[in-house]
Amino acid sequence: MDSSVLCIVIFVGILFLLGFIAWLLDSFANLTESKKKFRQLLENENKTKELSERLNKREQEFETESTQKSNELTRRSKELAQKSDKLDKEIAHYNALISGNDKVIEEKCASYKNKLENDIAYYNSLITGFDKVIEQKCAYYPQLAAIVADIETVFYERSAQYLETKKTPAKVEASRIRELRRQTRRILAEKKASDYRLEYIKTMFPNIEDIFDNDFAAPEDFELETDETTDRTRNFLSHEEYASLSTTERNQLALDRYLESRKSKWQVGRDYELYIGYQYECHGYTVKYTGIIENFEDMGRDLIAQKGNKVLIIQCKNWSQEKTIHEKHIFQLFGTLILYQLENPTLKSSALFVTTTSLSEKAKGIAKHLNISVRENIALCDFPRIKCNINRQSGEKIYHLPFDQQYDTVVIEKDKGEFMAFTVAEAENAGFRRAFKHFASQ
């Protein structure tokens, strides 16, 4: 009996011990899981702290960026105000000059009134048709420009939102920034739409860049002519110089000052065509300056140089080194070459492109494929500017200075004894006098 009880007690003890061991194992497993969760909590807390620090840092950077943008806008506003004041002064200056010449302007306007009215009517008819084309092609430009303006002004809205939601909200400043965004957006949208239209026009008319005269500045000694007989040397001489110098001296001094003066882009372009034409004349070519004589009706043929049966159709571009000639100008020259060949099938004609700058690689490849010769980086150098011409009816020898009225239309024919002179003395020693048309006394 005692041994049975003892066995039972031992058995119960073993069961209790096994249960205790099982409890310990379960408790250890729970403790391990708790440690794992605790580690995750610690990691999440560290990540939260890191994100908070990054957010605070970004908030500081954004505040600094907003301040910089605001300062930049303020600086630009001041610059615009200064430029506006300068422009107002210049306008006032030129208005003062113009007011003293009202009578002269009225006389000029009366003499050109009929011609201008006819020209205006003609160009208005062209513009009307052109406006329709532009309107059709540019129908979506305003919407696109508005989208671009929204993108470029998004930082205004971000600044306004930050000002409204920061610890000490600045709602008045946020409202001011939003109004500034609306104004800036409208200006940007209008500018973008104009830029798109301008780029489209450039693709339609490659030569339109020749009209843009960013470097234009009127000579400081410019004077309005009173009539067609005014001697234009007065524009480059003082009254005392004009009265005291001899005819040869004042003509030469006026020419020197004209050459030293800052010229319009058109004048520089004309000089460049004369320079290139003079080079080919020195090589025995007879050169017709169609670009100078016919202006924008030259169809891209600035010079037509001919020697016997050989003809060169030359296009000249006097551009700054920063600009690049693209393929559209090569296409235009090739088109006008084909037209000339159709009009003159018996002549052996080819095309030449001469420029002060360089061509793009694509333009060079196209020129080579179309058999168009190219001369790059040909700078404008000194050359004789005085045209010594012999009158066909009277045989009188007359020379023309670059600023004289008939200078552009005078054609020099070397086989008739005509030539280009460097100095007034050279022309006069050869028996030439200056055209009488420019002197009121004549």
C-alpha positions as CSV (number, residue, x, y, z in Angstrom):
1,M,0.0,0.0,0.0
2,D,2.7,2.4,0.9
3,S,4.6,1.6,-2.3
4,S,1.5,2.3,-4.4
5,V,1.0,5.7,-2.8
6,L,4.6,6.5,-3.3
7,C,4.4,5.7,-7.0
8,I,1.3,7.8,-7.3
9,V,3.0,10.7,-5.6
10,I,6.1,10.3,-7.8
11,F,3.9,10.2,-10.9
12,V,2.0,13.3,-9.9
13,G,5.2,15.0,-9.1
14,I,6.6,14.1,-12.5
15,L,3.4,15.5,-14.2
16,F,3.7,18.7,-12.2
17,L,7.3,19.0,-13.1
18,L,6.5,18.5,-16.8
19,G,3.7,21.1,-16.6
20,F,6.1,23.5,-14.9
21,I,8.7,23.0,-17.6
22,A,6.0,23.5,-20.3
23,W,5.0,26.7,-18.6
24,L,8.6,27.9,-18.5
25,L,9.1,27.1,-22.2
26,D,5.8,29.0,-23.1
27,S,6.9,32.0,-20.9
28,F,10.3,32.0,-22.7
29,A,8.6,32.0,-26.1
30,N,6.4,34.9,-25.0
31,L,9.4,36.8,-23.7
32,T,11.2,36.4,-27.0
33,E,8.2,37.7,-28.9
34,S,7.9,40.6,-26.6
35,K,11.6,41.4,-27.1
36,K,11.1,41.3,-30.9
37,K,8.1,43.7,-30.7
38,F,10.0,46.0,-28.3
39,R,12.9,46.1,-30.9
40,Q,10.4,47.0,-33.6
41,L,9.0,49.7,-31.5
42,L,12.4,51.1,-30.9
43,E,13.2,51.0,-34.6
44,N,9.9,52.8,-35.5
45,E,10.6,55.4,-32.9
46,N,14.1,56.0,-34.4
47,K,12.6,56.2,-37.9
48,T,10.0,58.6,-36.7
49,K,12.6,60.8,-35.1
50,E,14.7,60.7,-38.3
51,L,11.7,61.6,-40.5
52,S,10.9,64.4,-38.1
53,E,14.4,65.8,-38.4
54,R,14.4,65.5,-42.2
55,L,11.0,67.3,-42.3
56,N,12.3,70.1,-40.1
57,K,15.4,70.4,-42.2
58,R,13.4,70.5,-45.4
59,E,11.0,73.1,-43.8
60,Q,14.0,75.3,-43.1
61,E,15.4,74.9,-46.6
62,F,12.1,75.7,-48.1
63,E,11.8,78.8,-46.0
64,T,15.2,79.9,-47.0
65,E,14.4,79.2,-50.7
66,S,11.2,81.2,-50.4
67,T,13.1,84.1,-48.9
68,Q,15.7,84.0,-51.7
69,K,12.9,83.9,-54.4
70,S,11.2,86.8,-52.7
71,N,14.5,88.8,-52.6
72,E,15.2,87.9,-56.3
73,L,11.7,89.2,-57.3
74,T,12.2,92.4,-55.4
75,R,15.6,92.9,-57.1
76,R,14.2,92.3,-60.5
77,S,11.3,94.7,-59.8
78,K,13.9,97.4,-58.9
79,E,15.9,96.7,-62.1
80,L,12.7,96.9,-64.2
81,A,11.8,100.2,-62.5
82,Q,15.3,101.6,-63.2
83,K,15.1,100.5,-66.8
84,S,11.6,102.0,-67.1
85,D,13.0,105.3,-65.7
86,K,15.9,105.2,-68.2
87,L,13.5,104.5,-71.0
88,D,11.2,107.4,-70.0
89,K,14.2,109.7,-70.0
90,E,15.2,108.6,-73.5
91,I,11.7,109.0,-74.8
92,A,11.6,112.5,-73.3
93,H,14.9,113.2,-75.0
94,Y,13.8,112.1,-78.4
95,N,10.4,113.8,-78.0
96,A,12.3,117.0,-77.4
97,L,14.3,116.4,-80.6
98,I,11.2,115.6,-82.6
99,S,9.3,118.6,-81.3
100,G,11.9,120.9,-82.8
101,N,11.5,119.3,-86.2
102,D,7.7,119.2,-86.5
103,K,7.7,121.4,-89.6
104,V,10.3,119.2,-91.3
105,I,8.4,116.0,-90.4
106,E,5.1,117.5,-91.7
107,E,6.8,118.2,-95.1
108,K,8.3,114.7,-95.2
109,C,5.0,113.2,-94.3
110,A,3.2,115.1,-97.0
111,S,5.7,114.1,-99.7
112,Y,5.5,110.4,-98.7
113,K,1.8,110.3,-97.8
114,N,0.5,108.7,-101.1
115,K,3.3,106.2,-101.2
116,L,2.8,105.2,-97.6
117,E,-1.0,104.8,-98.1
118,N,-0.5,102.5,-101.1
119,D,2.2,100.5,-99.2
120,I,0.0,100.2,-96.1
121,A,-2.9,99.0,-98.1
122,Y,-0.7,96.4,-99.8
123,Y,0.9,95.1,-96.6
124,N,-2.4,95.1,-94.8
125,S,-3.8,92.7,-97.4
126,L,-0.7,90.5,-96.8
127,I,-1.0,90.7,-93.0
128,T,-4.7,89.8,-93.1
129,G,-4.0,86.6,-94.9
130,F,-1.0,85.9,-92.8
131,D,-3.0,86.5,-89.6
132,K,-5.4,83.8,-90.6
133,V,-2.6,81.3,-91.1
134,I,-1.1,82.2,-87.8
135,E,-4.5,82.0,-86.0
136,Q,-5.0,78.5,-87.4
137,K,-1.5,77.2,-86.7
138,C,-1.3,78.8,-83.2
139,A,-4.8,77.9,-81.9
140,Y,-3.5,75.9,-79.0
141,Y,-0.5,78.1,-78.1
142,P,-2.4,80.1,-75.4
143,Q,-3.5,76.8,-73.6
144,L,0.1,75.4,-73.8
145,A,1.5,78.7,-72.6
146,A,-0.9,78.8,-69.7
147,I,0.2,75.2,-68.7
148,V,3.9,76.3,-68.8
149,A,3.1,79.4,-66.8
150,D,1.4,77.3,-64.1
151,I,4.4,75.0,-63.9
152,E,6.9,77.9,-63.7
153,T,4.9,79.6,-60.9
154,V,4.1,76.6,-58.7
155,F,6.7,77.6,-56.1
156,Y,4.5,80.7,-55.4
157,E,1.7,78.4,-54.3
158,R,4.0,76.3,-52.2
159,S,5.2,79.4,-50.5
160,A,1.7,80.5,-49.8
161,Q,0.7,77.2,-48.4
162,Y,3.7,77.1,-46.1
163,L,2.9,80.6,-44.8
164,E,-0.7,79.5,-44.1
165,T,0.2,76.3,-42.3
166,K,3.3,77.2,-40.3
167,K,3.1,77.6,-36.5
168,T,2.4,81.4,-36.8
169,P,0.4,81.6,-40.0
170,A,0.9,84.7,-42.2
171,K,-2.3,84.7,-44.2
172,V,-2.0,88.3,-45.5
173,E,1.5,87.5,-47.0
174,A,0.2,84.2,-48.4
175,S,-2.6,86.1,-50.1
176,R,-0.1,88.7,-51.5
177,I,2.0,85.9,-52.9
178,R,-1.0,84.2,-54.6
179,E,-1.9,87.6,-56.2
180,L,1.7,87.9,-57.3
181,R,1.5,84.4,-58.8
182,R,-1.6,85.3,-60.8
183,Q,0.1,88.4,-62.2
184,T,3.3,86.5,-63.0
185,R,1.4,83.6,-64.5
186,R,-0.5,86.0,-66.9
187,I,2.7,87.7,-68.0
188,L,4.5,84.4,-68.5
189,A,1.6,82.9,-70.4
190,E,1.5,85.9,-72.8
191,K,5.3,85.8,-73.3
192,K,5.3,82.0,-74.0
193,A,2.4,82.4,-76.5
194,S,4.3,85.1,-78.3
195,D,7.5,83.1,-78.3
196,Y,5.7,80.1,-79.8
197,R,4.2,82.3,-82.5
198,L,7.5,83.9,-83.2
199,E,9.3,80.5,-83.6
200,Y,6.6,79.4,-86.0
201,I,7.0,82.5,-88.1
202,K,10.8,81.9,-88.2
203,T,10.2,78.4,-89.5
204,M,8.0,79.8,-92.3
205,F,10.4,82.7,-93.2
206,P,14.1,81.8,-92.7
207,N,15.3,85.3,-93.7
208,I,13.2,87.0,-91.0
209,E,16.2,86.8,-88.6
210,D,18.0,89.3,-90.9
211,I,15.4,91.9,-90.0
212,F,16.0,91.6,-86.3
213,D,18.4,94.3,-85.3
214,N,19.3,93.7,-81.7
215,D,22.5,95.7,-82.0
216,F,21.0,98.8,-83.6
217,A,22.0,102.1,-82.2
218,A,21.5,105.4,-84.0
219,P,24.7,107.5,-84.4
220,E,25.0,110.1,-81.7
221,D,25.6,112.8,-84.3
222,F,22.5,111.9,-86.3
223,E,20.6,114.8,-87.7
224,L,17.2,114.8,-89.6
225,E,17.7,115.9,-93.2
226,T,15.7,119.0,-94.2
227,D,15.4,118.2,-97.9
228,E,16.9,115.9,-100.6
229,T,19.6,118.3,-101.4
230,T,21.1,118.4,-97.9
231,D,24.8,117.4,-97.9
232,R,24.8,114.3,-95.7
233,T,28.4,114.9,-94.5
234,R,26.8,117.4,-92.1
235,N,25.6,114.4,-90.1
236,F,29.2,113.6,-89.2
237,L,30.7,117.1,-88.9
238,S,30.2,120.1,-86.7
239,H,29.1,123.4,-88.2
240,E,32.5,124.8,-87.6
241,E,34.2,121.9,-89.3
242,Y,31.9,122.0,-92.3
243,A,32.5,125.7,-92.7
244,S,36.3,125.7,-92.3
245,L,37.4,122.5,-94.1
246,S,37.8,122.2,-97.8
247,T,35.4,120.0,-99.8
248,T,38.0,117.2,-100.0
249,E,38.9,117.4,-96.3
250,R,35.3,117.4,-95.1
251,N,34.2,114.6,-97.4
252,Q,37.2,112.5,-96.2
253,L,36.6,113.3,-92.5
254,A,32.9,112.5,-92.9
255,L,33.8,109.1,-94.5
256,D,36.3,108.3,-91.7
257,R,33.7,109.1,-89.0
258,Y,31.1,107.0,-90.9
259,L,33.4,104.0,-91.0
260,E,34.2,104.4,-87.3
261,S,30.6,104.9,-86.2
262,R,28.4,102.2,-84.8
263,K,26.1,101.0,-87.6
264,S,22.8,99.3,-87.8
265,K,22.7,95.6,-88.5
266,W,21.5,96.4,-92.0
267,Q,24.4,98.7,-92.7
268,V,26.9,96.1,-91.5
269,G,25.2,93.5,-93.6
270,R,25.4,95.8,-96.6
271,D,29.1,96.4,-96.0
272,Y,29.7,92.6,-95.7
273,E,28.0,92.0,-99.1
274,L,30.1,94.8,-100.6
275,Y,33.3,93.3,-99.1
276,I,32.5,89.8,-100.5
277,G,31.5,91.2,-103.8
278,Y,34.7,93.2,-104.0
279,Q,36.8,90.1,-103.4
280,Y,35.1,88.4,-106.4
281,E,35.5,91.5,-108.5
282,C,39.2,91.3,-107.8
283,H,39.2,87.8,-109.3
284,G,37.6,88.9,-112.5
285,Y,33.9,88.5,-111.8
286,T,31.2,90.9,-112.6
287,V,29.1,91.2,-109.5
288,K,25.4,92.3,-109.2
289,Y,24.5,93.4,-105.7
290,T,20.9,92.2,-105.7
291,G,20.7,92.1,-101.9
292,I,21.5,95.8,-101.6
293,I,19.5,96.9,-104.6
294,E,16.4,94.8,-104.2
295,N,16.5,94.4,-100.4
296,F,14.1,91.7,-99.2
297,E,12.9,91.0,-102.8
298,D,16.3,89.4,-103.7
299,M,14.9,85.9,-103.0
300,G,18.0,85.0,-101.0
301,R,20.5,86.0,-103.8
302,D,22.6,88.6,-102.1
303,L,25.2,88.6,-104.9
304,I,25.2,87.3,-108.4
305,A,28.8,87.0,-109.6
306,Q,29.5,86.1,-113.2
307,K,32.6,85.3,-115.2
308,G,32.0,84.2,-118.7
309,N,29.4,81.4,-118.6
310,K,30.0,80.7,-115.0
311,V,27.7,82.2,-112.4
312,L,27.8,82.1,-108.6
313,I,24.6,82.7,-106.6
314,I,26.0,84.0,-103.3
315,Q,24.2,84.4,-100.0
316,C,26.1,86.4,-97.2
317,K,25.4,86.2,-93.5
318,N,27.2,88.6,-91.2
319,W,26.3,87.1,-87.9
320,S,28.0,87.0,-84.5
321,Q,30.2,84.1,-83.6
322,E,27.7,82.9,-81.0
323,K,25.1,82.2,-83.6
324,T,25.0,79.2,-85.9
325,I,23.7,78.8,-89.4
326,H,21.1,76.1,-89.7
327,E,19.8,74.0,-92.6
328,K,16.8,76.2,-93.4
329,H,19.2,78.8,-94.8
330,I,20.8,76.2,-97.0
331,F,17.4,75.1,-98.3
332,Q,16.5,78.6,-99.2
333,L,19.7,79.2,-101.1
334,F,19.2,75.9,-102.9
335,G,15.7,76.9,-103.8
336,T,16.7,80.2,-105.3
337,L,19.6,78.5,-107.2
338,I,17.1,76.1,-108.8
339,L,14.9,79.1,-109.8
340,Y,17.8,80.9,-111.3
341,Q,18.8,77.8,-113.3
342,L,15.3,77.5,-114.7
343,E,15.4,81.2,-115.7
344,N,18.9,81.0,-117.1
345,P,19.3,77.4,-118.6
346,T,22.3,78.3,-120.8
347,L,24.5,79.5,-117.8
348,K,26.5,77.2,-115.6
349,S,25.3,78.3,-112.2
350,S,26.2,77.1,-108.7
351,A,25.5,78.3,-105.1
352,L,27.9,79.7,-102.5
353,F,27.2,80.4,-98.8
354,V,29.5,82.9,-97.1
355,T,29.3,83.7,-93.4
356,T,31.2,85.3,-90.5
357,T,30.2,82.4,-88.3
358,S,29.9,78.6,-88.7
359,L,27.3,76.1,-89.9
360,S,25.7,73.3,-87.8
361,E,26.9,69.8,-88.7
362,K,23.5,69.1,-90.2
363,A,23.7,72.2,-92.4
364,K,27.1,71.3,-93.6
365,G,26.0,67.8,-94.5
366,I,23.0,69.1,-96.4
367,A,25.1,71.7,-98.2
368,K,27.6,69.0,-99.3
369,H,24.7,66.8,-100.5
370,L,23.2,69.6,-102.5
371,N,26.6,70.7,-103.9
372,I,26.5,74.1,-102.3
373,S,29.9,75.5,-101.5
374,V,30.5,77.0,-98.0
375,R,32.9,79.6,-96.7
376,E,32.8,79.8,-92.9
377,N,34.3,82.4,-90.5
378,I,35.0,85.0,-93.2
379,A,35.4,88.2,-91.2
380,L,34.6,91.7,-92.6
381,C,37.9,93.5,-93.4
382,D,38.7,96.9,-94.8
383,F,38.0,97.5,-98.5
384,P,37.4,100.6,-100.7
385,R,34.0,102.2,-100.0
386,I,33.9,105.1,-102.6
387,K,32.1,104.3,-105.8
388,C,33.6,106.1,-108.8
389,N,30.9,106.0,-111.5
390,I,30.8,107.5,-115.0
391,N,27.5,109.0,-116.2
392,R,26.2,107.1,-119.2
393,Q,24.7,110.2,-120.9
394,S,27.1,113.0,-120.1
395,G,30.3,111.1,-119.4
396,E,30.8,113.0,-116.2
397,K,32.9,111.3,-113.5
398,I,31.0,111.2,-110.2
399,Y,31.9,109.5,-106.9
400,H,29.5,108.4,-104.2
401,L,30.1,108.1,-100.5
402,P,28.4,105.2,-98.5
403,F,25.9,107.6,-97.0
404,D,24.9,109.3,-100.3
405,Q,21.4,108.8,-101.6
406,Q,22.3,106.9,-104.8
407,Y,25.1,104.9,-103.4
408,D,23.2,101.6,-103.2
409,T,21.8,101.8,-106.7
410,V,25.1,102.7,-108.4
411,V,26.7,99.7,-110.3
412,I,30.4,99.8,-110.9
413,E,31.6,98.5,-114.3
414,K,35.4,98.2,-114.4
415,D,35.5,97.7,-118.1
416,K,34.1,101.3,-118.5
417,G,36.8,102.8,-116.4
418,E,34.8,102.8,-113.1
419,F,36.3,101.6,-109.8
420,M,36.1,101.6,-106.0
421,A,38.4,104.1,-104.2
422,F,39.7,104.0,-100.6
423,T,40.1,107.8,-100.2
424,V,38.4,111.0,-101.5
425,A,41.8,112.2,-102.8
426,E,42.2,109.0,-104.8
427,A,38.8,109.5,-106.5
428,E,39.4,113.2,-107.1
429,N,42.9,112.7,-108.5
430,A,41.3,110.3,-111.0
431,G,39.1,113.1,-112.2
432,F,35.9,112.3,-110.3
433,R,33.8,114.7,-108.3
434,R,31.1,114.1,-105.7
435,A,27.5,114.0,-106.9
436,F,25.9,117.5,-107.1
437,K,22.5,116.2,-106.0
438,H,23.7,116.4,-102.4
439,F,24.4,120.1,-102.4
440,A,21.7,122.7,-102.1
441,S,23.8,125.3,-103.8
442,Q,23.8,123.3,-107.0
